[in-house]
Amino acid sequence: MFKSALSVTALLIGCSIALAQERGSAQDQQACSRDVSRHCRKVMDKGDDVVRQCLLQHRSKLTDACQKVLKDHGQ
């Protein structure tokens, strides 16, 4: 029983970490929130990947902080 609970806990932690890496940390999201509102408002409800693509299309107009987030995530 203990092993089973431990396995489930490890699985949940792994999934949480993977999701956080995909979406970015709260700090990453904060750094780009103004840019998303300014340049990508129309696609905000289309999902993270669409918003990321929008930010990349407007890269030259983004704040330095958001550009750093994109660079740190390999974009």
MDAnalysis code that builds the backbone (N, CA, C; Angstrom):
import MDAnalysis as mda
import numpy as np

u = mda.Universe.empty(225, n_residues=75, atom_resindex=np.repeat(np.arange(75), 3), trajectory=True)
u.add_TopologyAttr("name", ["N", "CA", "C"] * 75)
u.add_TopologyAttr("resid", np.arange(1, 76))
u.add_TopologyAttr("resname", ["MET", "PHE", "LYS", "SER", "ALA", "LEU", "SER", "VAL", "THR", "ALA", "LEU", "LEU", "ILE", "GLY", "CYS", "SER", "ILE", "ALA", "LEU", "ALA", "GLN", "GLU", "ARG", "GLY", "SER", "ALA", "GLN", "ASP", "GLN", "GLN", "ALA", "CYS", "SER", "ARG", "ASP", "VAL", "SER", "ARG", "HIS", "CYS", "ARG", "LYS", "VAL", "MET", "ASP", "LYS", "GLY", "ASP", "ASP", "VAL", "VAL", "ARG", "GLN", "CYS", "LEU", "LEU", "GLN", "HIS", "ARG", "SER", "LYS", "LEU", "THR", "ASP", "ALA", "CYS", "GLN", "LYS", "VAL", "LEU", "LYS", "ASP", "HIS", "GLY", "GLN"])
u.atoms.positions = np.array([
    [0.822, -1.190, 0.000],
    [0.000, 0.000, 0.000],
    [0.873, 1.264, 0.000],
    [1.900, 1.273, 0.846],
    [2.792, 2.424, 0.925],
    [3.516, 2.636, -0.396],
    [3.982, 1.522, -1.025],
    [4.672, 1.629, -2.321],
    [3.748, 2.208, -3.380],
    [2.509, 1.780, -3.351],
    [1.531, 2.266, -4.325],
    [1.293, 3.767, -4.161],
    [1.128, 4.217, -2.930],
    [0.913, 5.640, -2.674],
    [2.140, 6.442, -3.071],
    [3.312, 5.909, -2.798],
    [4.557, 6.579, -3.166],
    [4.690, 6.683, -4.684],
    [4.321, 5.639, -5.399],
    [4.384, 5.651, -6.862],
    [3.435, 6.691, -7.446],
    [2.242, 6.757, -6.910],
    [1.260, 7.729, -7.389],
    [1.752, 9.148, -7.113],
    [2.309, 9.365, -5.928],
    [2.840, 10.682, -5.582],
    [3.962, 11.082, -6.535],
    [4.876, 10.156, -6.807],
    [5.983, 10.435, -7.724],
    [5.457, 10.754, -9.123],
    [4.444, 10.037, -9.562],
    [3.847, 10.273, -10.878],
    [3.224, 11.665, -10.942],
    [2.494, 12.046, -9.907],
    [1.862, 13.367, -9.879],
    [2.896, 14.480, -9.863],
    [3.964, 14.292, -9.092],
    [5.028, 15.299, -9.056],
    [5.681, 15.421, -10.431],
    [5.934, 14.294, -11.086],
    [6.522, 14.308, -12.428],
    [5.644, 15.033, -13.427],
    [4.359, 14.784, -13.371],
    [3.422, 15.455, -14.284],
    [3.370, 16.954, -14.002],
    [3.393, 17.333, -12.736],
    [3.369, 18.749, -12.376],
    [4.607, 19.462, -12.887],
    [5.762, 18.816, -12.748],
    [7.007, 19.413, -13.226],
    [6.969, 19.568, -14.742],
    [6.510, 18.549, -15.443],
    [6.435, 18.616, -16.906],
    [5.497, 19.732, -17.349],
    [4.365, 19.866, -16.677],
    [3.410, 20.918, -17.030],
    [4.006, 22.290, -16.753],
    [4.687, 22.446, -15.640],
    [5.292, 23.739, -15.309],
    [6.355, 24.115, -16.325],
    [7.129, 23.138, -16.800],
    [8.158, 23.431, -17.790],
    [7.530, 23.833, -19.110],
    [6.435, 23.198, -19.472],
    [5.776, 23.515, -20.741],
    [5.176, 24.915, -20.707],
    [4.517, 25.261, -19.631],
    [3.847, 26.551, -19.528],
    [4.769, 27.655, -19.064],
    [5.854, 27.299, -18.440],
    [6.737, 28.296, -17.865],
    [6.368, 28.540, -16.417],
    [7.307, 29.041, -15.671],
    [7.065, 29.313, -14.264],
    [6.135, 30.510, -14.117],
    [5.704, 30.727, -12.902],
    [4.866, 31.899, -12.628],
    [5.634, 33.176, -12.965],
    [6.941, 33.168, -12.707],
    [7.770, 34.334, -13.043],
    [7.841, 34.539, -14.552],
    [7.960, 33.441, -15.301],
    [7.987, 33.535, -16.766],
    [6.675, 34.113, -17.280],
    [5.577, 33.604, -16.747],
    [4.268, 34.073, -17.180],
    [4.083, 35.547, -16.835],
    [4.562, 35.942, -15.656],
    [4.474, 37.352, -15.253],
    [5.287, 38.230, -16.194],
    [6.474, 37.761, -16.578],
    [7.353, 38.547, -17.448],
    [6.715, 38.807, -18.806],
    [5.876, 37.889, -19.262],
    [5.275, 38.029, -20.599],
    [3.800, 38.430, -20.569],
    [3.211, 38.536, -19.404],
    [1.767, 38.788, -19.348],
    [1.377, 40.104, -20.028],
    [2.151, 41.143, -19.835],
    [1.842, 42.427, -20.465],
    [1.967, 42.332, -21.993],
    [2.996, 41.620, -22.445],
    [3.184, 41.448, -23.890],
    [2.053, 40.626, -24.503],
    [1.619, 39.597, -23.775],
    [0.492, 38.794, -24.273],
    [-0.748, 39.668, -24.376],
    [-1.013, 40.451, -23.342],
    [-2.189, 41.335, -23.368],
    [-2.107, 42.347, -24.497],
    [-0.923, 42.845, -24.734],
    [-0.734, 43.896, -25.732],
    [-0.762, 43.349, -27.163],
    [-0.074, 42.242, -27.409],
    [0.130, 41.771, -28.782],
    [-0.671, 40.521, -29.157],
    [-1.115, 39.768, -28.164],
    [-1.726, 38.463, -28.471],
    [-3.083, 38.273, -27.810],
    [-3.738, 39.357, -27.480],
    [-5.032, 39.274, -26.801],
    [-6.041, 38.411, -27.568],
    [-6.033, 38.508, -28.884],
    [-7.017, 37.784, -29.697],
    [-6.861, 36.277, -29.642],
    [-5.680, 35.795, -29.270],
    [-5.450, 34.345, -29.257],
    [-5.239, 33.794, -27.851],
    [-5.491, 34.598, -26.832],
    [-5.242, 34.169, -25.454],
    [-6.022, 32.912, -25.079],
    [-7.179, 32.710, -25.664],
    [-7.994, 31.540, -25.319],
    [-7.729, 30.348, -26.236],
    [-6.725, 30.425, -27.075],
    [-6.433, 29.362, -28.045],
    [-5.402, 28.352, -27.537],
    [-4.845, 28.574, -26.363],
    [-3.877, 27.646, -25.809],
    [-2.465, 28.202, -25.795],
    [-1.636, 27.580, -24.961],
    [-0.276, 28.066, -24.746],
    [0.568, 28.084, -26.006],
    [0.442, 27.063, -26.834],
    [1.271, 26.996, -28.035],
    [0.942, 28.127, -29.004],
    [-0.324, 28.445, -29.152],
    [-0.741, 29.537, -30.049],
    [-0.245, 30.876, -29.511],
    [-0.334, 31.059, -28.198],
    [0.162, 32.296, -27.592],
    [1.671, 32.400, -27.788],
    [2.377, 31.287, -27.591],
    [3.833, 31.292, -27.790],
    [4.175, 31.672, -29.225],
    [3.469, 31.116, -30.190],
    [3.704, 31.441, -31.599],
    [3.435, 32.922, -31.859],
    [2.406, 33.447, -31.242],
    [2.083, 34.869, -31.391],
    [3.216, 35.726, -30.832],
    [3.718, 35.359, -29.656],
    [4.823, 36.113, -29.074],
    [6.040, 36.074, -29.992],
    [6.306, 34.922, -30.572],
    [7.448, 34.816, -31.484],
    [7.256, 35.702, -32.716],
    [6.032, 35.809, -33.203],
    [5.757, 36.662, -34.357],
    [5.959, 38.142, -34.026],
    [5.800, 38.504, -32.762],
    [5.937, 39.891, -32.335],
    [7.214, 40.122, -31.538],
    [8.156, 39.241, -31.674],
    [9.360, 39.248, -30.845],
    [10.046, 40.616, -30.781],
    [10.156, 41.313, -31.887],
    [10.869, 42.590, -31.907],
    [10.161, 43.661, -31.073],
    [8.898, 43.457, -30.761],
    [8.124, 44.432, -29.994],
    [8.025, 44.075, -28.509],
    [8.538, 42.914, -28.117],
    [8.377, 42.428, -26.750],
    [9.338, 43.112, -25.787],
    [8.948, 43.106, -24.521],
    [9.827, 43.631, -23.477],
    [11.067, 42.743, -23.381],
    [12.122, 43.315, -22.836],
    [13.360, 42.552, -22.661],
    [13.128, 41.318, -21.792],
    [12.299, 41.459, -20.752],
    [12.039, 40.339, -19.842],
    [11.370, 39.177, -20.571],
    [10.406, 39.474, -21.411],
    [9.712, 38.415, -22.148],
    [10.627, 37.805, -23.204],
    [11.423, 38.625, -23.856],
    [12.381, 38.086, -24.825],
    [13.354, 37.128, -24.145],
    [13.763, 37.450, -22.910],
    [14.663, 36.578, -22.167],
    [13.983, 35.248, -21.847],
    [12.715, 35.292, -21.476],
    [11.964, 34.067, -21.191],
    [11.941, 33.179, -22.434],
    [11.636, 33.751, -23.587],
    [11.606, 32.976, -24.817],
    [12.973, 32.377, -25.106],
    [14.011, 33.165, -24.942],
    [15.378, 32.677, -25.185],
    [15.739, 31.559, -24.209],
    [15.381, 31.740, -22.936],
    [15.679, 30.723, -21.921],
    [14.970, 29.414, -22.199],
    [13.861, 29.465, -22.923],
    [13.101, 28.261, -23.267],
    [13.409, 27.781, -24.682],
    [14.522, 28.255, -25.225],
    [14.990, 27.759, -26.520],
    [14.259, 28.311, -27.716],
    [13.646, 29.459, -27.577],
    [12.897, 30.053, -28.692],
    [13.629, 31.234, -29.269],
])
